[in-house]
Amino acid sequence: MRESKGNSISKILKSIAPGTAIRDGLENILKARTGALLLVTDNVEVLKGVVDGRI
């Protein structure tokens, strides 16, 4: 069953809440003032393509 838009947003907000690994990483990027490319996917092939330079 497909998730509703509200459930998707709720899931995203929970993943970036204070104390989560993603939030800690984002805060470190902001503190370093260097910027970053963030890729959020559950598709391993997409991730491999980016790592191999096939953006």
mmCIF file as Biopython writes it, N, C-alpha, C and O atoms, coordinates in Angstrom:
data_model
#
loop_
_atom_site.group_PDB
_atom_site.id
_atom_site.type_symbol
_atom_site.label_atom_id
_atom_site.label_alt_id
_atom_site.label_comp_id
_atom_site.label_asym_id
_atom_site.label_entity_id
_atom_site.label_seq_id
_atom_site.pdbx_PDB_ins_code
_atom_site.Cartn_x
_atom_site.Cartn_y
_atom_site.Cartn_z
_atom_site.occupancy
_atom_site.B_iso_or_equiv
_atom_site.auth_seq_id
_atom_site.auth_asym_id
_atom_site.pdbx_PDB_model_num
ATOM 1   N N  . MET A ? 1  ? 0.833  -1.175 0.000   1.0 0.0 1  A 1 
ATOM 2   C CA . MET A ? 1  ? 0.000  0.000  0.000   1.0 0.0 1  A 1 
ATOM 3   C C  . MET A ? 1  ? 0.881  1.243  0.000   1.0 0.0 1  A 1 
ATOM 4   O O  . MET A ? 1  ? 1.867  1.303  0.734   1.0 0.0 1  A 1 
ATOM 5   N N  . ARG A ? 2  ? 0.540  2.217  -0.802  1.0 0.0 2  A 1 
ATOM 6   C CA . ARG A ? 2  ? 1.314  3.437  -0.937  1.0 0.0 2  A 1 
ATOM 7   C C  . ARG A ? 2  ? 1.100  4.342  0.277   1.0 0.0 2  A 1 
ATOM 8   O O  . ARG A ? 2  ? -0.016 4.479  0.779   1.0 0.0 2  A 1 
ATOM 9   N N  . GLU A ? 3  ? 2.211  4.964  0.746   1.0 0.0 3  A 1 
ATOM 10  C CA . GLU A ? 3  ? 2.114  5.875  1.881   1.0 0.0 3  A 1 
ATOM 11  C C  . GLU A ? 3  ? 1.461  7.178  1.456   1.0 0.0 3  A 1 
ATOM 12  O O  . GLU A ? 3  ? 1.663  7.647  0.335   1.0 0.0 3  A 1 
ATOM 13  N N  . SER A ? 4  ? 0.687  7.754  2.342   1.0 0.0 4  A 1 
ATOM 14  C CA . SER A ? 4  ? 0.111  9.059  2.048   1.0 0.0 4  A 1 
ATOM 15  C C  . SER A ? 4  ? 1.191  10.120 2.202   1.0 0.0 4  A 1 
ATOM 16  O O  . SER A ? 4  ? 2.221  9.882  2.833   1.0 0.0 4  A 1 
ATOM 17  N N  . LYS A ? 5  ? 0.951  11.299 1.620   1.0 0.0 5  A 1 
ATOM 18  C CA . LYS A ? 5  ? 1.922  12.387 1.685   1.0 0.0 5  A 1 
ATOM 19  C C  . LYS A ? 5  ? 2.230  12.763 3.133   1.0 0.0 5  A 1 
ATOM 20  O O  . LYS A ? 5  ? 3.382  13.035 3.472   1.0 0.0 5  A 1 
ATOM 21  N N  . GLY A ? 6  ? 1.226  12.779 3.973   1.0 0.0 6  A 1 
ATOM 22  C CA . GLY A ? 6  ? 1.417  13.116 5.386   1.0 0.0 6  A 1 
ATOM 23  C C  . GLY A ? 6  ? 2.325  12.135 6.090   1.0 0.0 6  A 1 
ATOM 24  O O  . GLY A ? 6  ? 3.165  12.538 6.895   1.0 0.0 6  A 1 
ATOM 25  N N  . ASN A ? 7  ? 2.172  10.848 5.802   1.0 0.0 7  A 1 
ATOM 26  C CA . ASN A ? 7  ? 3.026  9.828  6.410   1.0 0.0 7  A 1 
ATOM 27  C C  . ASN A ? 7  ? 4.456  9.959  5.933   1.0 0.0 7  A 1 
ATOM 28  O O  . ASN A ? 7  ? 5.384  9.748  6.714   1.0 0.0 7  A 1 
ATOM 29  N N  . SER A ? 8  ? 4.659  10.301 4.673   1.0 0.0 8  A 1 
ATOM 30  C CA . SER A ? 8  ? 6.006  10.468 4.129   1.0 0.0 8  A 1 
ATOM 31  C C  . SER A ? 8  ? 6.717  11.626 4.807   1.0 0.0 8  A 1 
ATOM 32  O O  . SER A ? 8  ? 7.882  11.505 5.187   1.0 0.0 8  A 1 
ATOM 33  N N  . ILE A ? 9  ? 6.030  12.741 4.959   1.0 0.0 9  A 1 
ATOM 34  C CA . ILE A ? 9  ? 6.625  13.909 5.600   1.0 0.0 9  A 1 
ATOM 35  C C  . ILE A ? 9  ? 6.948  13.609 7.055   1.0 0.0 9  A 1 
ATOM 36  O O  . ILE A ? 9  ? 8.005  13.997 7.553   1.0 0.0 9  A 1 
ATOM 37  N N  . SER A ? 10 ? 6.055  12.929 7.727   1.0 0.0 10 A 1 
ATOM 38  C CA . SER A ? 10 ? 6.281  12.554 9.117   1.0 0.0 10 A 1 
ATOM 39  C C  . SER A ? 10 ? 7.516  11.664 9.247   1.0 0.0 10 A 1 
ATOM 40  O O  . SER A ? 10 ? 8.314  11.833 10.169  1.0 0.0 10 A 1 
ATOM 41  N N  . LYS A ? 11 ? 7.668  10.734 8.338   1.0 0.0 11 A 1 
ATOM 42  C CA . LYS A ? 11 ? 8.818  9.826  8.342   1.0 0.0 11 A 1 
ATOM 43  C C  . LYS A ? 11 ? 10.121 10.604 8.130   1.0 0.0 11 A 1 
ATOM 44  O O  . LYS A ? 11 ? 11.125 10.327 8.786   1.0 0.0 11 A 1 
ATOM 45  N N  . ILE A ? 12 ? 10.101 11.569 7.222   1.0 0.0 12 A 1 
ATOM 46  C CA . ILE A ? 12 ? 11.285 12.391 6.961   1.0 0.0 12 A 1 
ATOM 47  C C  . ILE A ? 12 ? 11.643 13.222 8.189   1.0 0.0 12 A 1 
ATOM 48  O O  . ILE A ? 12 ? 12.807 13.282 8.588   1.0 0.0 12 A 1 
ATOM 49  N N  . LEU A ? 13 ? 10.654 13.852 8.775   1.0 0.0 13 A 1 
ATOM 50  C CA . LEU A ? 13 ? 10.911 14.683 9.951   1.0 0.0 13 A 1 
ATOM 51  C C  . LEU A ? 13 ? 11.479 13.861 11.108  1.0 0.0 13 A 1 
ATOM 52  O O  . LEU A ? 13 ? 12.362 14.334 11.825  1.0 0.0 13 A 1 
ATOM 53  N N  . LYS A ? 14 ? 10.990 12.655 11.294  1.0 0.0 14 A 1 
ATOM 54  C CA . LYS A ? 14 ? 11.519 11.788 12.347  1.0 0.0 14 A 1 
ATOM 55  C C  . LYS A ? 14 ? 12.976 11.421 12.078  1.0 0.0 14 A 1 
ATOM 56  O O  . LYS A ? 14 ? 13.759 11.272 13.017  1.0 0.0 14 A 1 
ATOM 57  N N  . SER A ? 15 ? 13.349 11.273 10.800  1.0 0.0 15 A 1 
ATOM 58  C CA . SER A ? 15 ? 14.722 10.872 10.475  1.0 0.0 15 A 1 
ATOM 59  C C  . SER A ? 15 ? 15.727 11.997 10.672  1.0 0.0 15 A 1 
ATOM 60  O O  . SER A ? 15 ? 16.921 11.732 10.813  1.0 0.0 15 A 1 
ATOM 61  N N  . ILE A ? 16 ? 15.268 13.260 10.686  1.0 0.0 16 A 1 
ATOM 62  C CA . ILE A ? 16 ? 16.191 14.387 10.878  1.0 0.0 16 A 1 
ATOM 63  C C  . ILE A ? 16 ? 15.992 15.088 12.214  1.0 0.0 16 A 1 
ATOM 64  O O  . ILE A ? 16 ? 16.466 16.207 12.411  1.0 0.0 16 A 1 
ATOM 65  N N  . ALA A ? 17 ? 15.297 14.438 13.119  1.0 0.0 17 A 1 
ATOM 66  C CA . ALA A ? 17 ? 15.057 15.018 14.440  1.0 0.0 17 A 1 
ATOM 67  C C  . ALA A ? 17 ? 16.364 15.095 15.232  1.0 0.0 17 A 1 
ATOM 68  O O  . ALA A ? 17 ? 17.278 14.304 14.997  1.0 0.0 17 A 1 
ATOM 69  N N  . PRO A ? 18 ? 16.457 16.051 16.175  1.0 0.0 18 A 1 
ATOM 70  C CA . PRO A ? 18 ? 17.657 16.140 17.013  1.0 0.0 18 A 1 
ATOM 71  C C  . PRO A ? 18 ? 17.973 14.798 17.662  1.0 0.0 18 A 1 
ATOM 72  O O  . PRO A ? 18 ? 17.081 14.096 18.138  1.0 0.0 18 A 1 
ATOM 73  N N  . GLY A ? 19 ? 19.263 14.457 17.672  1.0 0.0 19 A 1 
ATOM 74  C CA . GLY A ? 19 ? 19.712 13.202 18.270  1.0 0.0 19 A 1 
ATOM 75  C C  . GLY A ? 19 ? 19.859 12.062 17.284  1.0 0.0 19 A 1 
ATOM 76  O O  . GLY A ? 19 ? 20.391 11.007 17.631  1.0 0.0 19 A 1 
ATOM 77  N N  . THR A ? 20 ? 19.390 12.261 16.040  1.0 0.0 20 A 1 
ATOM 78  C CA . THR A ? 20 ? 19.551 11.202 15.033  1.0 0.0 20 A 1 
ATOM 79  C C  . THR A ? 20 ? 20.893 11.372 14.322  1.0 0.0 20 A 1 
ATOM 80  O O  . THR A ? 20 ? 21.479 12.455 14.337  1.0 0.0 20 A 1 
ATOM 81  N N  . ALA A ? 21 ? 21.363 10.317 13.712  1.0 0.0 21 A 1 
ATOM 82  C CA . ALA A ? 21 ? 22.647 10.354 13.006  1.0 0.0 21 A 1 
ATOM 83  C C  . ALA A ? 21 ? 22.629 11.354 11.851  1.0 0.0 21 A 1 
ATOM 84  O O  . ALA A ? 21 ? 23.614 12.057 11.623  1.0 0.0 21 A 1 
ATOM 85  N N  . ILE A ? 22 ? 21.528 11.420 11.131  1.0 0.0 22 A 1 
ATOM 86  C CA . ILE A ? 22 ? 21.440 12.360 10.012  1.0 0.0 22 A 1 
ATOM 87  C C  . ILE A ? 22 ? 21.517 13.794 10.523  1.0 0.0 22 A 1 
ATOM 88  O O  . ILE A ? 22 ? 22.224 14.618 9.943   1.0 0.0 22 A 1 
ATOM 89  N N  . ARG A ? 23 ? 20.807 14.098 11.591  1.0 0.0 23 A 1 
ATOM 90  C CA . ARG A ? 23 ? 20.821 15.457 12.152  1.0 0.0 23 A 1 
ATOM 91  C C  . ARG A ? 23 ? 22.225 15.817 12.625  1.0 0.0 23 A 1 
ATOM 92  O O  . ARG A ? 23 ? 22.697 16.928 12.385  1.0 0.0 23 A 1 
ATOM 93  N N  . ASP A ? 24 ? 22.896 14.875 13.300  1.0 0.0 24 A 1 
ATOM 94  C CA . ASP A ? 24 ? 24.261 15.131 13.762  1.0 0.0 24 A 1 
ATOM 95  C C  . ASP A ? 24 ? 25.182 15.436 12.585  1.0 0.0 24 A 1 
ATOM 96  O O  . ASP A ? 24 ? 26.007 16.347 12.651  1.0 0.0 24 A 1 
ATOM 97  N N  . GLY A ? 25 ? 25.034 14.669 11.509  1.0 0.0 25 A 1 
ATOM 98  C CA . GLY A ? 25 ? 25.841 14.901 10.317  1.0 0.0 25 A 1 
ATOM 99  C C  . GLY A ? 25 ? 25.570 16.257 9.690   1.0 0.0 25 A 1 
ATOM 100 O O  . GLY A ? 25 ? 26.501 16.949 9.280   1.0 0.0 25 A 1 
ATOM 101 N N  . LEU A ? 26 ? 24.302 16.641 9.612   1.0 0.0 26 A 1 
ATOM 102 C CA . LEU A ? 26 ? 23.943 17.956 9.068   1.0 0.0 26 A 1 
ATOM 103 C C  . LEU A ? 26 ? 24.521 19.081 9.914   1.0 0.0 26 A 1 
ATOM 104 O O  . LEU A ? 26 ? 25.016 20.073 9.378   1.0 0.0 26 A 1 
ATOM 105 N N  . GLU A ? 27 ? 24.462 18.931 11.217  1.0 0.0 27 A 1 
ATOM 106 C CA . GLU A ? 27 ? 25.015 19.958 12.102  1.0 0.0 27 A 1 
ATOM 107 C C  . GLU A ? 27 ? 26.526 20.068 11.932  1.0 0.0 27 A 1 
ATOM 108 O O  . GLU A ? 27 ? 27.075 21.169 11.972  1.0 0.0 27 A 1 
ATOM 109 N N  . ASN A ? 28 ? 27.205 18.931 11.742  1.0 0.0 28 A 1 
ATOM 110 C CA . ASN A ? 28 ? 28.653 18.963 11.518  1.0 0.0 28 A 1 
ATOM 111 C C  . ASN A ? 28 ? 28.999 19.667 10.209  1.0 0.0 28 A 1 
ATOM 112 O O  . ASN A ? 28 ? 29.976 20.413 10.143  1.0 0.0 28 A 1 
ATOM 113 N N  . ILE A ? 29 ? 28.211 19.433 9.179   1.0 0.0 29 A 1 
ATOM 114 C CA . ILE A ? 29 ? 28.424 20.098 7.893   1.0 0.0 29 A 1 
ATOM 115 C C  . ILE A ? 29 ? 28.253 21.610 8.058   1.0 0.0 29 A 1 
ATOM 116 O O  . ILE A ? 29 ? 29.056 22.389 7.544   1.0 0.0 29 A 1 
ATOM 117 N N  . LEU A ? 30 ? 27.216 22.014 8.769   1.0 0.0 30 A 1 
ATOM 118 C CA . LEU A ? 30 ? 26.980 23.443 8.991   1.0 0.0 30 A 1 
ATOM 119 C C  . LEU A ? 30 ? 28.096 24.083 9.809   1.0 0.0 30 A 1 
ATOM 120 O O  . LEU A ? 30 ? 28.527 25.195 9.505   1.0 0.0 30 A 1 
ATOM 121 N N  . LYS A ? 31 ? 28.561 23.395 10.833  1.0 0.0 31 A 1 
ATOM 122 C CA . LYS A ? 31 ? 29.643 23.938 11.674  1.0 0.0 31 A 1 
ATOM 123 C C  . LYS A ? 31 ? 30.940 24.079 10.889  1.0 0.0 31 A 1 
ATOM 124 O O  . LYS A ? 31 ? 31.683 25.039 11.092  1.0 0.0 31 A 1 
ATOM 125 N N  . ALA A ? 32 ? 31.220 23.136 9.997   1.0 0.0 32 A 1 
ATOM 126 C CA . ALA A ? 32 ? 32.458 23.158 9.219   1.0 0.0 32 A 1 
ATOM 127 C C  . ALA A ? 32 ? 32.427 24.230 8.132   1.0 0.0 32 A 1 
ATOM 128 O O  . ALA A ? 32 ? 33.474 24.668 7.656   1.0 0.0 32 A 1 
ATOM 129 N N  . ARG A ? 33 ? 31.224 24.651 7.741   1.0 0.0 33 A 1 
ATOM 130 C CA . ARG A ? 33 ? 31.042 25.675 6.709   1.0 0.0 33 A 1 
ATOM 131 C C  . ARG A ? 33 ? 31.731 25.298 5.391   1.0 0.0 33 A 1 
ATOM 132 O O  . ARG A ? 33 ? 32.288 26.151 4.701   1.0 0.0 33 A 1 
ATOM 133 N N  . THR A ? 34 ? 31.681 24.013 5.061   1.0 0.0 34 A 1 
ATOM 134 C CA . THR A ? 34 ? 32.311 23.532 3.836   1.0 0.0 34 A 1 
ATOM 135 C C  . THR A ? 34 ? 31.303 23.122 2.776   1.0 0.0 34 A 1 
ATOM 136 O O  . THR A ? 34 ? 31.642 23.055 1.594   1.0 0.0 34 A 1 
ATOM 137 N N  . GLY A ? 35 ? 30.088 22.852 3.174   1.0 0.0 35 A 1 
ATOM 138 C CA . GLY A ? 35 ? 29.088 22.364 2.232   1.0 0.0 35 A 1 
ATOM 139 C C  . GLY A ? 35 ? 29.251 20.869 2.026   1.0 0.0 35 A 1 
ATOM 140 O O  . GLY A ? 35 ? 30.229 20.268 2.469   1.0 0.0 35 A 1 
ATOM 141 N N  . ALA A ? 36 ? 28.288 20.288 1.355   1.0 0.0 36 A 1 
ATOM 142 C CA . ALA A ? 36 ? 28.330 18.846 1.136   1.0 0.0 36 A 1 
ATOM 143 C C  . ALA A ? 36 ? 27.293 18.458 0.088   1.0 0.0 36 A 1 
ATOM 144 O O  . ALA A ? 36 ? 26.325 19.181 -0.147  1.0 0.0 36 A 1 
ATOM 145 N N  . LEU A ? 37 ? 27.510 17.331 -0.521  1.0 0.0 37 A 1 
ATOM 146 C CA . LEU A ? 37 ? 26.523 16.728 -1.400  1.0 0.0 37 A 1 
ATOM 147 C C  . LEU A ? 37 ? 25.880 15.595 -0.615  1.0 0.0 37 A 1 
ATOM 148 O O  . LEU A ? 37 ? 26.553 14.642 -0.221  1.0 0.0 37 A 1 
ATOM 149 N N  . LEU A ? 38 ? 24.587 15.702 -0.393  1.0 0.0 38 A 1 
ATOM 150 C CA . LEU A ? 38 ? 23.871 14.674 0.351   1.0 0.0 38 A 1 
ATOM 151 C C  . LEU A ? 38 ? 23.031 13.857 -0.612  1.0 0.0 38 A 1 
ATOM 152 O O  . LEU A ? 38 ? 22.290 14.412 -1.423  1.0 0.0 38 A 1 
ATOM 153 N N  . LEU A ? 39 ? 23.142 12.565 -0.525  1.0 0.0 39 A 1 
ATOM 154 C CA . LEU A ? 39 ? 22.358 11.670 -1.359  1.0 0.0 39 A 1 
ATOM 155 C C  . LEU A ? 39 ? 21.587 10.741 -0.434  1.0 0.0 39 A 1 
ATOM 156 O O  . LEU A ? 39 ? 22.169 9.975  0.334   1.0 0.0 39 A 1 
ATOM 157 N N  . VAL A ? 40 ? 20.294 10.823 -0.523  1.0 0.0 40 A 1 
ATOM 158 C CA . VAL A ? 40 ? 19.437 9.966  0.306   1.0 0.0 40 A 1 
ATOM 159 C C  . VAL A ? 40 ? 18.659 9.066  -0.641  1.0 0.0 40 A 1 
ATOM 160 O O  . VAL A ? 40 ? 17.811 9.529  -1.404  1.0 0.0 40 A 1 
ATOM 161 N N  . THR A ? 41 ? 18.955 7.790  -0.582  1.0 0.0 41 A 1 
ATOM 162 C CA . THR A ? 41 ? 18.300 6.827  -1.462  1.0 0.0 41 A 1 
ATOM 163 C C  . THR A ? 41 ? 18.315 5.452  -0.825  1.0 0.0 41 A 1 
ATOM 164 O O  . THR A ? 41 ? 19.153 5.155  0.026   1.0 0.0 41 A 1 
ATOM 165 N N  . ASP A ? 42 ? 17.395 4.630  -1.240  1.0 0.0 42 A 1 
ATOM 166 C CA . ASP A ? 42 ? 17.428 3.232  -0.827  1.0 0.0 42 A 1 
ATOM 167 C C  . ASP A ? 42 ? 17.779 2.360  -2.029  1.0 0.0 42 A 1 
ATOM 168 O O  . ASP A ? 42 ? 17.671 1.135  -1.970  1.0 0.0 42 A 1 
ATOM 169 N N  . ASN A ? 43 ? 18.201 3.001  -3.122  1.0 0.0 43 A 1 
ATOM 170 C CA . ASN A ? 43 ? 18.566 2.308  -4.349  1.0 0.0 43 A 1 
ATOM 171 C C  . ASN A ? 43 ? 20.087 2.206  -4.426  1.0 0.0 43 A 1 
ATOM 172 O O  . ASN A ? 43 ? 20.765 3.200  -4.689  1.0 0.0 43 A 1 
ATOM 173 N N  . VAL A ? 44 ? 20.617 1.025  -4.202  1.0 0.0 44 A 1 
ATOM 174 C CA . VAL A ? 44 ? 22.061 0.807  -4.178  1.0 0.0 44 A 1 
ATOM 175 C C  . VAL A ? 44 ? 22.699 1.139  -5.531  1.0 0.0 44 A 1 
ATOM 176 O O  . VAL A ? 44 ? 23.824 1.639  -5.571  1.0 0.0 44 A 1 
ATOM 177 N N  . GLU A ? 45 ? 22.015 0.876  -6.613  1.0 0.0 45 A 1 
ATOM 178 C CA . GLU A ? 45 ? 22.571 1.154  -7.948  1.0 0.0 45 A 1 
ATOM 179 C C  . GLU A ? 45 ? 22.765 2.650  -8.165  1.0 0.0 45 A 1 
ATOM 180 O O  . GLU A ? 45 ? 23.758 3.060  -8.766  1.0 0.0 45 A 1 
ATOM 181 N N  . VAL A ? 46 ? 21.838 3.468  -7.691  1.0 0.0 46 A 1 
ATOM 182 C CA . VAL A ? 46 ? 21.988 4.921  -7.786  1.0 0.0 46 A 1 
ATOM 183 C C  . VAL A ? 46 ? 23.214 5.354  -6.987  1.0 0.0 46 A 1 
ATOM 184 O O  . VAL A ? 46 ? 24.022 6.153  -7.462  1.0 0.0 46 A 1 
ATOM 185 N N  . LEU A ? 47 ? 23.346 4.832  -5.790  1.0 0.0 47 A 1 
ATOM 186 C CA . LEU A ? 47 ? 24.479 5.176  -4.940  1.0 0.0 47 A 1 
ATOM 187 C C  . LEU A ? 47 ? 25.798 4.782  -5.601  1.0 0.0 47 A 1 
ATOM 188 O O  . LEU A ? 47 ? 26.746 5.567  -5.603  1.0 0.0 47 A 1 
ATOM 189 N N  . LYS A ? 48 ? 25.866 3.579  -6.159  1.0 0.0 48 A 1 
ATOM 190 C CA . LYS A ? 48 ? 27.082 3.141  -6.848  1.0 0.0 48 A 1 
ATOM 191 C C  . LYS A ? 48 ? 27.417 4.049  -8.018  1.0 0.0 48 A 1 
ATOM 192 O O  . LYS A ? 48 ? 28.586 4.353  -8.256  1.0 0.0 48 A 1 
ATOM 193 N N  . GLY A ? 49 ? 26.403 4.483  -8.746  1.0 0.0 49 A 1 
ATOM 194 C CA . GLY A ? 49 ? 26.625 5.373  -9.874  1.0 0.0 49 A 1 
ATOM 195 C C  . GLY A ? 49 ? 27.229 6.699  -9.459  1.0 0.0 49 A 1 
ATOM 196 O O  . GLY A ? 49 ? 28.120 7.212  -10.136 1.0 0.0 49 A 1 
ATOM 197 N N  . VAL A ? 50 ? 26.767 7.252  -8.376  1.0 0.0 50 A 1 
ATOM 198 C CA . VAL A ? 50 ? 27.294 8.526  -7.891  1.0 0.0 50 A 1 
ATOM 199 C C  . VAL A ? 50 ? 28.726 8.338  -7.392  1.0 0.0 50 A 1 
ATOM 200 O O  . VAL A ? 50 ? 29.598 9.148  -7.706  1.0 0.0 50 A 1 
ATOM 201 N N  . VAL A ? 51 ? 28.972 7.299  -6.631  1.0 0.0 51 A 1 
ATOM 202 C CA . VAL A ? 51 ? 30.310 7.040  -6.102  1.0 0.0 51 A 1 
ATOM 203 C C  . VAL A ? 51 ? 31.297 6.799  -7.245  1.0 0.0 51 A 1 
ATOM 204 O O  . VAL A ? 51 ? 32.455 7.207  -7.156  1.0 0.0 51 A 1 
ATOM 205 N N  . ASP A ? 52 ? 30.853 6.144  -8.309  1.0 0.0 52 A 1 
ATOM 206 C CA . ASP A ? 52 ? 31.722 5.864  -9.451  1.0 0.0 52 A 1 
ATOM 207 C C  . ASP A ? 52 ? 31.853 7.041  -10.402 1.0 0.0 52 A 1 
ATOM 208 O O  . ASP A ? 52 ? 32.572 6.953  -11.397 1.0 0.0 52 A 1 
ATOM 209 N N  . GLY A ? 53 ? 31.165 8.147  -10.110 1.0 0.0 53 A 1 
ATOM 210 C CA . GLY A ? 53 ? 31.285 9.348  -10.930 1.0 0.0 53 A 1 
ATOM 211 C C  . GLY A ? 53 ? 30.285 9.444  -12.054 1.0 0.0 53 A 1 
ATOM 212 O O  . GLY A ? 53 ? 30.455 10.269 -12.952 1.0 0.0 53 A 1 
ATOM 213 N N  . ARG A ? 54 ? 29.246 8.630  -12.038 1.0 0.0 54 A 1 
ATOM 214 C CA . ARG A ? 54 ? 28.231 8.670  -13.101 1.0 0.0 54 A 1 
ATOM 215 C C  . ARG A ? 54 ? 27.001 9.443  -12.636 1.0 0.0 54 A 1 
ATOM 216 O O  . ARG A ? 54 ? 25.891 8.911  -12.616 1.0 0.0 54 A 1 
ATOM 217 N N  . ILE A ? 55 ? 27.207 10.676 -12.273 1.0 0.0 55 A 1 
ATOM 218 C CA . ILE A ? 55 ? 26.097 11.507 -11.778 1.0 0.0 55 A 1 
ATOM 219 C C  . ILE A ? 55 ? 25.178 11.849 -12.924 1.0 0.0 55 A 1 
ATOM 220 O O  . ILE A ? 55 ? 24.179 12.541 -12.729 1.0 0.0 55 A 1 
#
